[in-house]
Amino acid sequence: MEQGEHMERVVQMELGDLARLLSECAGEAEGVDMTDPANLDKDWMDLGYDSISIIQTTSRIERDHDVLLDEDELGDADTPRRFLEMINAALSARAGV
């Protein structure tokens, strides 16, 4: 990349993106297809992910996408849907959308 050239920043994260990051940061949850929309409203623990998994994934998202996720909101992000909503709100705010 040449000086002055900027990479396009992600303004919305999809379920597939989150599934990939969870796999990279915390491993695959046994017997769970994280790309299946039926899992959007299931609790993280029911999907096989603990708080350490979510913290590792959160740190990666913050670093890769240059956002800071609210720790208070993170406590309420107990499902993939709520987690994606929190991430996408931060990405939109960063992008000025």
MOPAC internal coordinates of N, CA, C and O (Angstrom, degrees):
PM7 1SCF
backbone

  N    0.0000 0     0.00 0     0.00 0    0    0    0
  C    1.4443 1     0.00 0     0.00 0    1    0    0
  C    1.5299 1   107.77 1     0.00 0    2    1    0
  O    1.2310 1   120.46 1   -47.90 1    3    2    1
  N    1.3224 1   116.73 1   132.10 1    3    2    1
  C    1.4604 1   121.17 1  -179.08 1    5    3    2
  C    1.5116 1   110.45 1   -81.75 1    6    5    3
  O    1.2310 1   121.74 1   -22.65 1    7    6    5
  N    1.3460 1   114.28 1   157.35 1    7    6    5
  C    1.4530 1   119.18 1   178.54 1    9    7    6
  C    1.5211 1   109.55 1   -59.33 1   10    9    7
  O    1.2310 1   121.04 1   -42.23 1   11   10    9
  N    1.3203 1   115.62 1   137.77 1   11   10    9
  C    1.4552 1   120.99 1  -179.45 1   13   11   10
  C    1.5155 1   113.20 1    89.87 1   14   13   11
  O    1.2310 1   120.32 1   165.76 1   15   14   13
  N    1.3306 1   116.99 1   -14.24 1   15   14   13
  C    1.4524 1   121.32 1   179.12 1   17   15   14
  C    1.5314 1   108.39 1   -87.89 1   18   17   15
  O    1.2310 1   119.92 1   -45.58 1   19   18   17
  N    1.3098 1   117.77 1   134.42 1   19   18   17
  C    1.4671 1   121.36 1  -176.49 1   21   19   18
  C    1.5214 1   109.95 1  -116.99 1   22   21   19
  O    1.2310 1   120.99 1   -37.90 1   23   22   21
  N    1.3233 1   115.72 1   142.10 1   23   22   21
  C    1.4578 1   120.48 1   174.05 1   25   23   22
  C    1.5169 1   108.10 1   -74.83 1   26   25   23
  O    1.2310 1   120.82 1   -34.14 1   27   26   25
  N    1.3281 1   116.04 1   145.86 1   27   26   25
  C    1.4587 1   120.35 1   175.87 1   29   27   26
  C    1.5188 1   108.79 1   -70.85 1   30   29   27
  O    1.2310 1   120.51 1   -48.52 1   31   30   29
  N    1.3035 1   116.64 1   131.48 1   31   30   29
  C    1.4571 1   120.91 1  -178.67 1   33   31   30
  C    1.5130 1   110.62 1   -91.15 1   34   33   31
  O    1.2310 1   121.17 1   -36.13 1   35   34   33
  N    1.3085 1   115.36 1   143.87 1   35   34   33
  C    1.4593 1   122.17 1   177.07 1   37   35   34
  C    1.5208 1   108.34 1   -70.33 1   38   37   35
  O    1.2310 1   120.29 1   -48.11 1   39   38   37
  N    1.3308 1   117.04 1   131.89 1   39   38   37
  C    1.4587 1   120.34 1   176.83 1   41   39   38
  C    1.5175 1   111.59 1  -110.22 1   42   41   39
  O    1.2310 1   120.26 1   173.63 1   43   42   41
  N    1.3241 1   117.11 1    -6.37 1   43   42   41
  C    1.4549 1   119.98 1   175.65 1   45   43   42
  C    1.5233 1   109.00 1  -152.36 1   46   45   43
  O    1.2310 1   121.28 1   -45.40 1   47   46   45
  N    1.3132 1   115.16 1   134.60 1   47   46   45
  C    1.4508 1   121.31 1   177.24 1   49   47   46
  C    1.5223 1   108.01 1  -102.50 1   50   49   47
  O    1.2310 1   120.84 1   -44.82 1   51   50   49
  N    1.3104 1   115.99 1   135.18 1   51   50   49
  C    1.4601 1   122.36 1   179.60 1   53   51   50
  C    1.5258 1   109.67 1  -100.84 1   54   53   51
  O    1.2310 1   120.46 1   -10.91 1   55   54   53
  N    1.3230 1   116.72 1   169.09 1   55   54   53
  C    1.4554 1   122.29 1  -179.73 1   57   55   54
  C    1.5319 1   111.29 1   -58.60 1   58   57   55
  O    1.2310 1   119.83 1   139.20 1   59   58   57
  N    1.3202 1   117.92 1   -40.80 1   59   58   57
  C    1.4635 1   121.07 1   179.06 1   61   59   58
  C    1.5210 1   112.06 1   -62.31 1   62   61   59
  O    1.2310 1   120.53 1   142.05 1   63   62   61
  N    1.3349 1   116.59 1   -37.95 1   63   62   61
  C    1.4698 1   121.20 1   177.19 1   65   63   62
  C    1.5248 1   110.00 1   -63.85 1   66   65   63
  O    1.2310 1   120.90 1   135.18 1   67   66   65
  N    1.3259 1   115.88 1   -44.82 1   67   66   65
  C    1.4574 1   120.45 1   179.56 1   69   67   66
  C    1.5253 1   110.90 1   -64.12 1   70   69   67
  O    1.2310 1   120.34 1   138.24 1   71   70   69
  N    1.3285 1   116.96 1   -41.76 1   71   70   69
  C    1.4670 1   121.09 1   179.47 1   73   71   70
  C    1.5294 1   110.35 1   -59.93 1   74   73   71
  O    1.2310 1   120.31 1   137.30 1   75   74   73
  N    1.3222 1   117.01 1   -42.70 1   75   74   73
  C    1.4669 1   121.82 1   179.31 1   77   75   74
  C    1.5209 1   110.48 1   -62.95 1   78   77   75
  O    1.2310 1   120.36 1   134.33 1   79   78   77
  N    1.3295 1   116.91 1   -45.67 1   79   78   77
  C    1.4599 1   120.71 1  -179.98 1   81   79   78
  C    1.5320 1   112.04 1   -65.27 1   82   81   79
  O    1.2310 1   120.37 1   138.74 1   83   82   81
  N    1.3177 1   116.89 1   -41.26 1   83   82   81
  C    1.4655 1   119.83 1   177.23 1   85   83   82
  C    1.5223 1   110.52 1   -60.18 1   86   85   83
  O    1.2310 1   121.01 1   137.04 1   87   86   85
  N    1.3200 1   115.68 1   -42.96 1   87   86   85
  C    1.4583 1   120.18 1   179.40 1   89   87   86
  C    1.5240 1   111.42 1   -62.77 1   90   89   87
  O    1.2310 1   120.57 1   136.75 1   91   90   89
  N    1.3296 1   116.52 1   -43.25 1   91   90   89
  C    1.4650 1   121.20 1  -179.51 1   93   91   90
  C    1.5292 1   111.99 1   -68.74 1   94   93   91
  O    1.2310 1   120.15 1   142.20 1   95   94   93
  N    1.3170 1   117.31 1   -37.80 1   95   94   93
  C    1.4638 1   121.28 1  -174.54 1   97   95   94
  C    1.5202 1   113.61 1   -88.63 1   98   97   95
  O    1.2310 1   120.41 1   145.48 1   99   98   97
  N    1.3247 1   116.82 1   -34.52 1   99   98   97
  C    1.4595 1   119.68 1  -171.36 1  101   99   98
  C    1.5198 1   113.56 1  -127.63 1  102  101   99
  O    1.2310 1   120.16 1   177.17 1  103  102  101
  N    1.3124 1   117.30 1    -2.83 1  103  102  101
  C    1.4559 1   120.01 1  -177.70 1  105  103  102
  C    1.5183 1   111.33 1    87.81 1  106  105  103
  O    1.2310 1   121.91 1    -6.59 1  107  106  105
  N    1.3052 1   113.94 1   173.41 1  107  106  105
  C    1.4670 1   120.58 1  -179.97 1  109  107  106
  C    1.5236 1   109.48 1   -82.98 1  110  109  107
  O    1.2310 1   120.59 1   -45.91 1  111  110  109
  N    1.3234 1   116.49 1   134.09 1  111  110  109
  C    1.4624 1   120.16 1   172.25 1  113  111  110
  C    1.5198 1   106.97 1   -77.14 1  114  113  111
  O    1.2310 1   120.73 1   -52.23 1  115  114  113
  N    1.3133 1   116.20 1   127.77 1  115  114  113
  C    1.4585 1   120.82 1  -174.85 1  117  115  114
  C    1.5192 1   111.74 1   -62.55 1  118  117  115
  O    1.2310 1   120.94 1   -53.98 1  119  118  117
  N    1.3405 1   115.80 1   126.02 1  119  118  117
  C    1.4564 1   121.48 1   176.21 1  121  119  118
  C    1.5164 1   115.29 1    73.44 1  122  121  119
  O    1.2310 1   119.78 1  -165.75 1  123  122  121
  N    1.3498 1   118.03 1    14.25 1  123  122  121
  C    1.4674 1   120.83 1  -178.10 1  125  123  122
  C    1.5241 1   109.22 1  -121.42 1  126  125  123
  O    1.2310 1   120.93 1   -53.54 1  127  126  125
  N    1.3393 1   115.82 1   126.46 1  127  126  125
  C    1.4528 1   120.95 1   175.04 1  129  127  126
  C    1.5294 1   107.35 1   -96.85 1  130  129  127
  O    1.2310 1   120.99 1   -79.73 1  131  130  129
  N    1.3369 1   115.72 1   100.27 1  131  130  129
  C    1.4607 1   119.86 1  -176.46 1  133  131  130
  C    1.5241 1   113.02 1   -68.80 1  134  133  131
  O    1.2310 1   119.45 1   168.78 1  135  134  133
  N    1.3214 1   118.66 1   -11.22 1  135  134  133
  C    1.4648 1   119.40 1   177.03 1  137  135  134
  C    1.5301 1   111.70 1   -86.73 1  138  137  135
  O    1.2310 1   120.18 1   175.40 1  139  138  137
  N    1.3268 1   117.25 1    -4.60 1  139  138  137
  C    1.4605 1   122.21 1   179.79 1  141  139  138
  C    1.5302 1   109.33 1   -79.43 1  142  141  139
  O    1.2310 1   120.05 1   -62.47 1  143  142  141
  N    1.3427 1   117.51 1   117.53 1  143  142  141
  C    1.4665 1   120.49 1  -179.77 1  145  143  142
  C    1.5344 1   113.47 1   -57.16 1  146  145  143
  O    1.2310 1   119.50 1   160.33 1  147  146  145
  N    1.3263 1   118.56 1   -19.67 1  147  146  145
  C    1.4612 1   121.46 1   178.13 1  149  147  146
  C    1.5260 1   111.12 1   -63.95 1  150  149  147
  O    1.2310 1   120.24 1   161.31 1  151  150  149
  N    1.3347 1   117.14 1   -18.69 1  151  150  149
  C    1.4605 1   120.92 1  -179.29 1  153  151  150
  C    1.5248 1   113.62 1   -91.34 1  154  153  151
  O    1.2310 1   119.83 1   177.37 1  155  154  153
  N    1.3173 1   117.93 1    -2.63 1  155  154  153
  C    1.4631 1   121.36 1  -176.26 1  157  155  154
  C    1.5286 1   114.10 1   -57.46 1  158  157  155
  O    1.2310 1   120.38 1   145.10 1  159  158  157
  N    1.3226 1   116.88 1   -34.90 1  159  158  157
  C    1.4610 1   119.96 1  -174.68 1  161  159  158
  C    1.5276 1   113.53 1  -106.79 1  162  161  159
  O    1.2310 1   120.77 1  -166.58 1  163  162  161
  N    1.3328 1   116.13 1    13.42 1  163  162  161
  C    1.4671 1   119.94 1   176.85 1  165  163  162
  C    1.5162 1   109.51 1   -87.95 1  166  165  163
  O    1.2310 1   121.26 1   -34.77 1  167  166  165
  N    1.3223 1   115.20 1   145.23 1  167  166  165
  C    1.4551 1   121.42 1   177.88 1  169  167  166
  C    1.5286 1   109.98 1   -63.87 1  170  169  167
  O    1.2310 1   121.06 1   -34.67 1  171  170  169
  N    1.3384 1   115.57 1   145.33 1  171  170  169
  C    1.4707 1   120.35 1   179.88 1  173  171  170
  C    1.5180 1   111.91 1   -52.83 1  174  173  171
  O    1.2310 1   120.01 1   136.76 1  175  174  173
  N    1.3271 1   117.59 1   -43.24 1  175  174  173
  C    1.4634 1   121.03 1  -178.17 1  177  175  174
  C    1.5277 1   111.06 1   -62.62 1  178  177  175
  O    1.2310 1   120.34 1   141.70 1  179  178  177
  N    1.3361 1   116.95 1   -38.30 1  179  178  177
  C    1.4620 1   120.89 1   178.14 1  181  179  178
  C    1.5299 1   111.54 1   -66.92 1  182  181  179
  O    1.2310 1   120.64 1   156.73 1  183  182  181
  N    1.3353 1   116.39 1   -23.27 1  183  182  181
  C    1.4623 1   121.77 1   179.43 1  185  183  182
  C    1.5291 1   112.12 1   -90.98 1  186  185  183
  O    1.2310 1   120.67 1   176.52 1  187  186  185
  N    1.3278 1   116.32 1    -3.48 1  187  186  185
  C    1.4570 1   120.08 1   177.66 1  189  187  186
  C    1.5194 1   114.93 1    93.16 1  190  189  187
  O    1.2310 1   120.01 1  -165.55 1  191  190  189
  N    1.3299 1   117.59 1    14.45 1  191  190  189
  C    1.4647 1   121.52 1   179.11 1  193  191  190
  C    1.5247 1   109.89 1  -113.05 1  194  193  191
  O    1.2310 1   120.76 1   -46.49 1  195  194  193
  N    1.3284 1   116.16 1   133.51 1  195  194  193
  C    1.4584 1   120.46 1   177.47 1  197  195  194
  C    1.5272 1   109.88 1  -100.64 1  198  197  195
  O    1.2310 1   120.87 1     0.23 1  199  198  197
  N    1.3287 1   115.94 1  -179.77 1  199  198  197
  C    1.4639 1   120.05 1  -176.44 1  201  199  198
  C    1.5351 1   112.20 1   -62.93 1  202  201  199
  O    1.2310 1   119.95 1   146.76 1  203  202  201
  N    1.3249 1   117.71 1   -33.24 1  203  202  201
  C    1.4680 1   120.48 1   178.30 1  205  203  202
  C    1.5251 1   110.00 1   -63.58 1  206  205  203
  O    1.2310 1   120.19 1   139.67 1  207  206  205
  N    1.3291 1   117.23 1   -40.33 1  207  206  205
  C    1.4635 1   121.46 1   177.96 1  209  207  206
  C    1.5263 1   111.12 1   -59.72 1  210  209  207
  O    1.2310 1   121.08 1   136.54 1  211  210  209
  N    1.3161 1   115.54 1   -43.46 1  211  210  209
  C    1.4649 1   120.49 1  -177.87 1  213  211  210
  C    1.5284 1   110.05 1   -70.93 1  214  213  211
  O    1.2310 1   119.82 1   141.64 1  215  214  213
  N    1.3303 1   117.95 1   -38.36 1  215  214  213
  C    1.4674 1   120.96 1   177.62 1  217  215  214
  C    1.5234 1   110.61 1   -63.45 1  218  217  215
  O    1.2310 1   120.25 1   136.76 1  219  218  217
  N    1.3340 1   117.13 1   -43.24 1  219  218  217
  C    1.4655 1   120.65 1   178.61 1  221  219  218
  C    1.5286 1   110.88 1   -62.45 1  222  221  219
  O    1.2310 1   120.66 1   136.83 1  223  222  221
  N    1.3236 1   116.34 1   -43.17 1  223  222  221
  C    1.4566 1   120.88 1   179.77 1  225  223  222
  C    1.5284 1   110.44 1   -66.98 1  226  225  223
  O    1.2310 1   120.17 1   139.21 1  227  226  225
  N    1.3266 1   117.28 1   -40.79 1  227  226  225
  C    1.4599 1   121.89 1   178.07 1  229  227  226
  C    1.5269 1   110.68 1   -60.44 1  230  229  227
  O    1.2310 1   120.47 1   134.56 1  231  230  229
  N    1.3129 1   116.70 1   -45.44 1  231  230  229
  C    1.4737 1   120.52 1   179.11 1  233  231  230
  C    1.5180 1   110.85 1   -60.02 1  234  233  231
  O    1.2310 1   120.41 1   138.72 1  235  234  233
  N    1.3066 1   116.82 1   -41.28 1  235  234  233
  C    1.4647 1   121.01 1   179.85 1  237  235  234
  C    1.5281 1   110.74 1   -64.87 1  238  237  235
  O    1.2310 1   120.40 1   136.88 1  239  238  237
  N    1.3174 1   116.84 1   -43.12 1  239  238  237
  C    1.4644 1   120.98 1   179.35 1  241  239  238
  C    1.5300 1   110.09 1   -63.14 1  242  241  239
  O    1.2310 1   120.67 1   134.82 1  243  242  241
  N    1.3228 1   116.32 1   -45.18 1  243  242  241
  C    1.4710 1   120.02 1   179.32 1  245  243  242
  C    1.5298 1   110.68 1   -59.62 1  246  245  243
  O    1.2310 1   120.45 1   135.88 1  247  246  245
  N    1.3003 1   116.74 1   -44.12 1  247  246  245
  C    1.4640 1   121.10 1  -178.34 1  249  247  246
  C    1.5395 1   111.29 1   -69.74 1  250  249  247
  O    1.2310 1   120.31 1   131.19 1  251  250  249
  N    1.3233 1   117.02 1   -48.81 1  251  250  249
  C    1.4654 1   121.05 1  -175.74 1  253  251  250
  C    1.5221 1   113.43 1   -68.71 1  254  253  251
  O    1.2310 1   120.33 1   149.22 1  255  254  253
  N    1.3328 1   116.98 1   -30.78 1  255  254  253
  C    1.4633 1   120.39 1  -173.53 1  257  255  254
  C    1.5225 1   113.39 1  -113.37 1  258  257  255
  O    1.2310 1   120.57 1  -173.16 1  259  258  257
  N    1.3199 1   116.51 1     6.84 1  259  258  257
  C    1.4633 1   122.06 1   175.51 1  261  259  258
  C    1.5325 1   112.31 1    53.31 1  262  261  259
  O    1.2310 1   121.50 1  -129.91 1  263  262  261
  N    1.3381 1   114.74 1    50.09 1  263  262  261
  C    1.4687 1   121.16 1   176.28 1  265  263  262
  C    1.5194 1   108.31 1  -129.57 1  266  265  263
  O    1.2310 1   121.27 1   -20.19 1  267  266  265
  N    1.3144 1   115.18 1   159.81 1  267  266  265
  C    1.4553 1   121.30 1   174.24 1  269  267  266
  C    1.5232 1   106.47 1  -118.30 1  270  269  267
  O    1.2310 1   120.54 1   -59.94 1  271  270  269
  N    1.3267 1   116.58 1   120.06 1  271  270  269
  C    1.4595 1   121.06 1  -179.13 1  273  271  270
  C    1.5204 1   109.18 1   -92.47 1  274  273  271
  O    1.2310 1   120.87 1   -43.76 1  275  274  273
  N    1.3101 1   115.95 1   136.24 1  275  274  273
  C    1.4625 1   123.38 1  -177.00 1  277  275  274
  C    1.5268 1   110.69 1   -67.11 1  278  277  275
  O    1.2310 1   120.45 1   -57.84 1  279  278  277
  N    1.3185 1   116.75 1   122.16 1  279  278  277
  C    1.4681 1   121.15 1  -178.13 1  281  279  278
  C    1.5205 1   112.38 1   -62.28 1  282  281  279
  O    1.2310 1   120.04 1   144.50 1  283  282  281
  N    1.3362 1   117.53 1   -35.50 1  283  282  281
  C    1.4671 1   120.44 1   178.32 1  285  283  282
  C    1.5302 1   110.50 1   -65.39 1  286  285  283
  O    1.2310 1   120.65 1   137.60 1  287  286  285
  N    1.3339 1   116.36 1   -42.40 1  287  286  285
  C    1.4645 1   120.59 1   178.49 1  289  287  286
  C    1.5211 1   110.93 1   -67.37 1  290  289  287
  O    1.2310 1   120.73 1   146.03 1  291  290  289
  N    1.3169 1   116.21 1   -33.97 1  291  290  289
  C    1.4626 1   120.53 1   180.00 1  293  291  290
  C    1.5292 1   110.63 1   -59.17 1  294  293  291
  O    1.2310 1   120.33 1   143.59 1  295  294  293
  N    1.3201 1   116.97 1   -36.41 1  295  294  293
  C    1.4613 1   120.58 1   177.54 1  297  295  294
  C    1.5164 1   112.89 1   -63.21 1  298  297  295
  O    1.2310 1   120.39 1   152.21 1  299  298  297
  N    1.3307 1   116.86 1   -27.79 1  299  298  297
  C    1.4605 1   121.73 1   179.04 1  301  299  298
  C    1.5236 1   112.75 1   -89.08 1  302  301  299
  O    1.2310 1   120.50 1   170.33 1  303  302  301
  N    1.3148 1   116.64 1    -9.67 1  303  302  301
  C    1.4706 1   121.70 1  -176.77 1  305  303  302
  C    1.5235 1   109.52 1   -86.72 1  306  305  303
  O    1.2310 1   121.11 1  -115.49 1  307  306  305
  N    1.3276 1   115.49 1    64.51 1  307  306  305
  C    1.4636 1   121.38 1  -172.91 1  309  307  306
  C    1.5222 1   114.52 1   -88.35 1  310  309  307
  O    1.2310 1   120.67 1  -178.19 1  311  310  309
  N    1.3399 1   116.32 1     1.81 1  311  310  309
  C    1.4702 1   121.86 1   176.18 1  313  311  310
  C    1.5307 1   108.12 1  -134.30 1  314  313  311
  O    1.2310 1   120.22 1   -20.33 1  315  314  313
  N    1.3244 1   117.18 1   159.67 1  315  314  313
  C    1.4647 1   118.76 1   176.18 1  317  315  314
  C    1.5392 1   113.09 1   -56.65 1  318  317  315
  O    1.2310 1   120.10 1   141.57 1  319  318  317
  N    1.3318 1   117.41 1   -38.43 1  319  318  317
  C    1.4731 1   120.00 1   179.97 1  321  319  318
  C    1.5333 1   110.61 1   -61.08 1  322  321  319
  O    1.2310 1   120.58 1   131.36 1  323  322  321
  N    1.3230 1   116.50 1   -48.64 1  323  322  321
  C    1.4714 1   120.11 1  -179.07 1  325  323  322
  C    1.5330 1   110.88 1   -65.74 1  326  325  323
  O    1.2310 1   120.41 1   142.79 1  327  326  325
  N    1.3197 1   116.81 1   -37.21 1  327  326  325
  C    1.4628 1   121.17 1   178.47 1  329  327  326
  C    1.5321 1   109.84 1   -64.33 1  330  329  327
  O    1.2310 1   120.30 1   133.95 1  331  330  329
  N    1.3399 1   117.04 1   -46.05 1  331  330  329
  C    1.4676 1   121.09 1   177.96 1  333  331  330
  C    1.5258 1   111.33 1   -62.49 1  334  333  331
  O    1.2310 1   120.00 1   139.89 1  335  334  333
  N    1.3215 1   117.61 1   -40.11 1  335  334  333
  C    1.4703 1   120.83 1   178.56 1  337  335  334
  C    1.5235 1   110.28 1   -61.29 1  338  337  335
  O    1.2310 1   120.38 1   137.56 1  339  338  337
  N    1.3379 1   116.88 1   -42.44 1  339  338  337
  C    1.4658 1   121.51 1   179.37 1  341  339  338
  C    1.5350 1   110.18 1   -64.96 1  342  341  339
  O    1.2310 1   120.73 1   134.22 1  343  342  341
  N    1.3200 1   116.21 1   -45.78 1  343  342  341
  C    1.4648 1   120.92 1   179.94 1  345  343  342
  C    1.5297 1   109.95 1   -62.57 1  346  345  343
  O    1.2310 1   120.36 1   132.61 1  347  346  345
  N    1.3146 1   116.92 1   -47.39 1  347  346  345
  C    1.4563 1   119.95 1  -176.82 1  349  347  346
  C    1.5221 1   112.87 1   -67.47 1  350  349  347
  O    1.2310 1   120.00 1   149.30 1  351  350  349
  N    1.3280 1   117.61 1   -30.70 1  351  350  349
  C    1.4599 1   120.41 1   174.50 1  353  351  350
  C    1.5367 1   109.40 1   -65.63 1  354  353  351
  O    1.2310 1   120.24 1   138.05 1  355  354  353
  N    1.3195 1   117.14 1   -41.95 1  355  354  353
  C    1.4685 1   120.48 1   178.86 1  357  355  354
  C    1.5274 1   111.05 1   -67.41 1  358  357  355
  O    1.2310 1   120.16 1   139.83 1  359  358  357
  N    1.3308 1   117.30 1   -40.17 1  359  358  357
  C    1.4591 1   120.48 1   178.78 1  361  359  358
  C    1.5272 1   111.22 1   -65.26 1  362  361  359
  O    1.2310 1   120.74 1   139.27 1  363  362  361
  N    1.3324 1   116.19 1   -40.73 1  363  362  361
  C    1.4718 1   120.59 1   178.79 1  365  363  362
  C    1.5123 1   111.03 1   -65.89 1  366  365  363
  O    1.2310 1   120.47 1   138.61 1  367  366  365
  N    1.3249 1   116.71 1   -41.39 1  367  366  365
  C    1.4739 1   120.59 1   179.03 1  369  367  366
  C    1.5301 1   110.23 1   -63.03 1  370  369  367
  O    1.2310 1   120.87 1   138.21 1  371  370  369
  N    1.3209 1   115.94 1   -41.79 1  371  370  369
  C    1.4688 1   120.60 1   179.73 1  373  371  370
  C    1.5217 1   110.21 1   -63.92 1  374  373  371
  O    1.2310 1   120.20 1   142.17 1  375  374  373
  N    1.3143 1   117.23 1   -37.83 1  375  374  373
  C    1.4546 1   122.01 1  -178.10 1  377  375  374
  C    1.5311 1   112.08 1   -82.07 1  378  377  375
  O    1.2310 1   120.36 1   170.43 1  379  378  377
  N    1.3254 1   116.91 1    -9.57 1  379  378  377
  C    1.4637 1   120.70 1  -179.79 1  381  379  378
  C    1.5048 1   112.36 1    76.21 1  382  381  379
  O    1.2310 1   120.14 1  -154.65 1  383  382  381
  N    1.3288 1   117.35 1    25.35 1  383  382  381
  C    1.4629 1   122.03 1  -178.72 1  385  383  382
  C    1.5053 1   109.94 1   -87.61 1  386  385  383
  O    1.2310 1   120.10 1   180.00 1  387  386  385

